[in-house]
């Protein structure tokens, strides 16, 4: 367990160790890409760029409509606005808006892979496939329920359907659902070299074989885990309802550490050798050393 040291918005200490950077009213989701961390502030309607080496905010840009999930790809930041049914594309270097693309209702998560941006639309039960060359939806795939997490891995697109409690596999060549298995209250998906790790609001992480879709292990973590990330051989799990991070050894399928963080941690990303954890209720981005 680590002791955490608070910091105000600005440069972090040059020494390695726990710290936090204040990014706005709310720190919702975080992604790494292009040498930076990207954070959505769903209350102040902004996307924030954080320099993970200096540990400071470098710029903010307005994105209306409750920005939430985001992805990095094609030298751009792709941001889903839940109340606008839209994805905004921002140039990652200049922060200029390149496109606004209408998708389904209440976009939740975004993933970049296979030459496309994939958007889970919780309100309409669909996944939108965006072609980055034309900045338009090229296919809408009906998955039903309430899709949350989306991932591109093992040459497939994976969707966590919270509404109906499924892990869904999509064939990106035919743009159609291939198979689904039951995982109660499935929220998020992260891939390791040979497995999928599915967060469930029941307080568990399911390890799934991507070929057979067999559940190989179930790991009990904290209350309401969501957007995990893999750092080396450890899965870092934010537990929203008990304000902790569980660190899971993926070789033994066991929790090795539980770390207290800020209120309502939704997501974790890795950059500059550290784990970065959002705190949705107080607008802080926590830095933890693996």
C-alpha positions as CSV (number, residue, x, y, z in Angstrom):
1,X,0.0,0.0,0.0
2,X,1.4,3.4,-1.0
3,X,1.1,6.7,0.8
4,X,-0.2,9.4,-1.5
5,X,0.9,13.0,-1.6
6,X,-1.4,15.7,-3.0
7,X,-0.3,18.3,-5.5
8,X,-1.9,21.3,-6.9
9,X,-2.3,21.8,-10.7
10,X,1.1,22.3,-12.1
11,X,4.5,20.6,-12.3
12,X,4.9,17.3,-10.3
13,X,8.0,16.5,-8.3
14,X,10.9,15.3,-10.4
15,X,11.3,12.4,-8.0
16,X,9.5,9.1,-8.6
17,X,6.5,8.5,-6.3
18,X,2.8,9.0,-5.8
19,X,1.3,12.4,-6.7
20,X,-1.8,13.9,-8.2
21,X,-2.4,16.6,-10.8
22,X,-5.6,18.6,-10.7
23,X,-7.1,18.7,-14.2
24,X,-10.6,20.2,-13.8
25,X,-14.0,19.8,-12.1
26,X,-14.1,16.1,-13.0
27,X,-11.4,13.7,-14.2
28,X,-13.6,11.1,-16.0
29,X,-11.7,8.9,-18.5
30,X,-8.0,8.9,-19.4
31,X,-6.0,7.5,-22.4
32,X,-2.4,7.7,-23.3
33,X,-1.1,8.4,-26.8
34,X,1.4,10.5,-28.6
35,X,3.6,11.0,-25.6
36,X,0.7,12.5,-23.5
37,X,-2.2,11.7,-21.3
38,X,-5.7,12.7,-22.4
39,X,-8.5,13.3,-19.8
40,X,-12.1,14.1,-20.2
41,X,-13.9,16.5,-17.9
42,X,-17.5,15.6,-18.3
43,X,-18.8,18.4,-16.1
44,X,-16.8,21.3,-17.5
45,X,-17.0,19.9,-21.1
46,X,-13.3,19.8,-21.8
47,X,-10.5,17.6,-22.9
48,X,-7.2,18.0,-21.1
49,X,-3.7,17.2,-22.2
50,X,-1.3,16.2,-19.5
51,X,2.5,15.9,-19.9
52,X,3.2,12.7,-17.9
53,X,6.9,13.5,-17.5
54,X,6.5,17.0,-16.1
55,X,3.2,16.0,-14.4
56,X,1.3,19.1,-15.5
57,X,-1.6,20.2,-17.7
58,X,-0.4,21.6,-21.0
59,X,-3.7,22.6,-22.6
60,X,-7.5,22.3,-22.4
61,X,-10.0,22.4,-25.2
62,X,-13.8,22.7,-25.0
63,X,-15.8,19.7,-26.2
64,X,-19.6,20.2,-25.6
65,X,-22.2,17.6,-24.8
66,X,-20.6,15.8,-21.8
67,X,-17.4,14.3,-23.1
68,X,-16.6,10.9,-21.7
69,X,-14.9,8.1,-23.5
70,X,-11.9,8.8,-25.8
71,X,-9.3,7.1,-28.0
72,X,-6.0,8.0,-29.6
73,X,-5.2,7.1,-33.2
74,X,-4.2,8.6,-36.5
75,X,-2.5,11.5,-34.7
76,X,-5.8,12.5,-33.3
77,X,-7.9,12.4,-30.1
78,X,-11.4,11.0,-30.6
79,X,-13.9,12.1,-27.9
80,X,-17.5,10.8,-27.5
81,X,-20.1,13.3,-26.1
82,X,-22.8,11.4,-24.3
83,X,-25.4,14.1,-24.4
84,X,-24.8,15.0,-28.0
85,X,-24.6,11.6,-29.7
86,X,-21.4,12.8,-31.4
87,X,-17.6,12.1,-31.7
88,X,-15.3,15.0,-32.0
89,X,-11.9,14.5,-33.6
90,X,-9.1,16.8,-32.4
91,X,-5.6,17.2,-33.8
92,X,-3.3,15.9,-31.0
93,X,-0.6,18.4,-31.8
94,X,-2.5,21.6,-32.5
95,X,-5.7,20.8,-30.6
96,X,-7.8,22.1,-33.5
97,X,-11.1,20.4,-34.2
98,X,-10.9,18.3,-37.4
99,X,-14.4,16.8,-37.5
100,X,-17.7,16.3,-35.6
101,X,-19.3,12.9,-36.4
102,X,-22.8,11.9,-35.4
103,X,-23.0,8.4,-33.9
104,X,-25.6,6.6,-31.8
105,X,-27.3,7.6,-28.5
106,X,-25.1,8.1,-25.4
107,X,-21.7,7.1,-26.7
108,X,-19.8,5.4,-23.9
109,X,-16.3,4.1,-24.9
110,X,-14.1,4.4,-28.0
111,X,-11.3,2.3,-29.3
112,X,-8.9,2.7,-32.3
113,X,-7.8,-0.3,-34.2
114,X,-8.1,-2.1,-37.5
115,X,-8.0,1.2,-39.4
116,X,-11.1,2.5,-37.7
117,X,-12.6,4.1,-34.6
118,X,-15.2,2.0,-32.8
119,X,-17.8,3.6,-30.6
120,X,-20.1,1.9,-28.2
121,X,-23.5,3.6,-28.1
122,X,-25.1,2.7,-24.7
123,X,-28.4,4.4,-25.4
124,X,-29.1,2.8,-28.9
125,X,-27.5,-0.6,-28.3
126,X,-25.1,-0.2,-31.3
127,X,-21.5,0.1,-32.2
128,X,-20.5,2.8,-34.7
129,X,-17.5,2.2,-37.0
130,X,-15.9,5.4,-38.1
131,X,-13.6,5.6,-41.1
132,X,-10.9,8.1,-40.2
133,X,-10.1,9.0,-43.8
134,X,-13.6,10.4,-44.4
135,X,-14.5,11.2,-40.8
136,X,-17.9,9.4,-41.1
137,X,-19.7,6.4,-39.8
138,X,-19.2,3.6,-42.4
139,X,-21.2,0.9,-40.5
140,X,-23.6,0.7,-37.5
141,X,-23.6,-2.7,-35.8
142,X,-26.6,-3.7,-33.6
143,X,-25.5,-5.5,-30.4
144,X,-28.5,-4.8,-28.2
145,X,-28.6,-4.2,-24.4
146,X,-26.4,-1.3,-23.3
147,X,-22.8,-1.6,-24.7
148,X,-20.1,0.0,-22.5
149,X,-16.5,-1.0,-23.0
150,X,-15.1,-1.6,-26.5
151,X,-11.7,-3.1,-27.5
152,X,-9.9,-4.1,-30.7
153,X,-7.7,-7.2,-30.0
154,X,-6.9,-10.6,-31.5
155,X,-8.2,-9.4,-34.9
156,X,-11.7,-8.9,-33.5
157,X,-13.8,-6.2,-31.9
158,X,-15.0,-6.9,-28.4
159,X,-17.9,-5.2,-26.6
160,X,-18.9,-5.4,-22.9
161,X,-22.7,-5.3,-22.9
162,X,-23.7,-4.1,-19.5
163,X,-27.4,-4.0,-20.2
164,X,-27.8,-7.7,-21.0
165,X,-24.7,-9.1,-19.3
166,X,-22.6,-10.3,-22.3
167,X,-19.2,-10.2,-23.7
168,X,-19.7,-9.9,-27.5
169,X,-17.2,-10.7,-30.3
170,X,-17.6,-8.8,-33.6
171,X,-16.0,-9.8,-36.9
172,X,-14.6,-6.5,-38.3
173,X,-14.4,-7.9,-41.8
174,X,-18.1,-8.7,-42.0
175,X,-19.1,-6.1,-39.4
176,X,-21.4,-8.5,-37.6
177,X,-21.7,-10.2,-34.2
178,X,-20.1,-13.6,-34.2
179,X,-20.7,-14.8,-30.7
180,X,-21.6,-13.7,-27.2
181,X,-21.1,-15.2,-23.7
182,X,-22.8,-14.4,-20.4
183,X,-20.8,-12.1,-18.1
184,X,-23.0,-10.4,-15.5
185,X,-22.9,-6.6,-15.7
186,X,-19.9,-6.6,-18.0
187,X,-18.4,-3.1,-18.2
188,X,-14.9,-3.0,-19.7
189,X,-12.4,-5.2,-21.5
190,X,-8.5,-5.2,-21.5
191,X,-6.3,-7.6,-23.4
192,X,-3.1,-9.3,-22.3
193,X,-1.0,-11.4,-24.7
194,X,-3.3,-14.4,-24.5
195,X,-6.5,-13.4,-22.7
196,X,-9.3,-10.9,-22.2
197,X,-9.9,-9.4,-18.8
198,X,-13.5,-8.3,-18.4
199,X,-14.6,-5.9,-15.6
200,X,-18.0,-6.7,-14.0
201,X,-19.9,-4.3,-11.8
202,X,-20.4,-7.3,-9.5
203,X,-16.9,-6.7,-8.2
204,X,-15.1,-9.3,-10.2
205,X,-12.7,-9.5,-13.2
206,X,-13.3,-12.4,-15.6
207,X,-10.4,-13.9,-17.5
208,X,-11.6,-15.1,-20.9
209,X,-9.9,-17.1,-23.7
210,X,-10.3,-15.1,-26.9
211,X,-10.6,-18.1,-29.1
212,X,-12.9,-20.5,-27.2
213,X,-14.5,-17.8,-25.1
214,X,-14.1,-20.0,-22.1
215,X,-13.9,-18.3,-18.7
216,X,-10.5,-19.3,-17.3
217,X,-10.6,-17.5,-14.0
218,X,-12.6,-15.1,-11.8
219,X,-10.8,-12.6,-9.6
220,X,-12.6,-10.7,-6.9
221,X,-11.5,-7.1,-6.7
222,X,-13.2,-3.9,-5.2
223,X,-16.6,-2.5,-5.6
224,X,-17.7,-1.7,-9.2
225,X,-14.4,-2.0,-11.2
226,X,-14.3,-0.3,-14.6
227,X,-11.6,0.8,-17.0
228,X,-8.5,-1.3,-16.3
229,X,-5.1,-1.2,-17.9
230,X,-2.2,-3.7,-18.2
231,X,1.2,-2.7,-17.0
232,X,3.8,-5.4,-17.4
233,X,2.3,-8.6,-15.8
234,X,-0.2,-6.7,-13.6
235,X,-3.7,-5.6,-14.3
236,X,-4.6,-2.3,-12.7
237,X,-8.2,-2.1,-11.7
238,X,-10.0,1.1,-10.6
239,X,-12.8,0.3,-8.1
240,X,-15.4,3.2,-8.4
241,X,-17.5,2.6,-5.3
242,X,-14.7,2.0,-2.7
243,X,-12.1,4.5,-4.0
244,X,-9.3,2.0,-4.5
245,X,-7.1,0.4,-7.1
246,X,-6.6,-3.4,-7.1
247,X,-3.4,-4.7,-8.7
248,X,-3.9,-8.2,-10.1
249,X,-1.1,-10.5,-11.0
250,X,-2.2,-12.0,-14.3
251,X,0.0,-15.1,-13.8
252,X,-1.6,-16.1,-10.5
253,X,-5.0,-14.4,-11.0
254,X,-4.7,-12.9,-7.5
255,X,-4.8,-9.3,-6.1
256,X,-1.4,-8.4,-4.8
257,X,-2.1,-4.8,-3.7
258,X,-5.0,-2.6,-2.9
259,X,-4.2,1.2,-3.1
260,X,-6.5,4.0,-1.8
261,X,-7.1,6.8,-4.3
262,X,-9.5,9.7,-4.8
263,X,-13.3,9.5,-5.0
264,X,-14.9,7.6,-7.9
265,X,-11.8,6.3,-9.9
266,X,-13.2,5.4,-13.3
267,X,-10.2,4.7,-15.5
268,X,-6.4,4.0,-15.5
269,X,-3.8,4.6,-18.2
270,X,0.0,4.1,-18.3
271,X,2.6,6.7,-19.3
272,X,6.1,7.7,-18.3
273,X,6.5,4.5,-16.3
274,X,3.5,5.1,-14.0
275,X,-0.1,4.3,-13.6
276,X,-2.5,7.3,-13.8
277,X,-5.9,7.0,-12.2
278,X,-8.8,9.4,-12.7
279,X,-10.9,10.7,-9.8
280,X,-14.3,11.6,-11.3
281,X,-15.6,13.5,-8.3
282,X,-12.7,15.9,-7.5
283,X,-11.0,16.4,-10.9
284,X,-7.6,14.9,-10.0
285,X,-5.4,12.5,-11.9
286,X,-3.5,10.3,-9.5
287,X,0.0,9.1,-10.3
288,X,1.1,5.7,-8.8
289,X,4.3,3.9,-9.3
290,X,4.0,0.2,-10.3
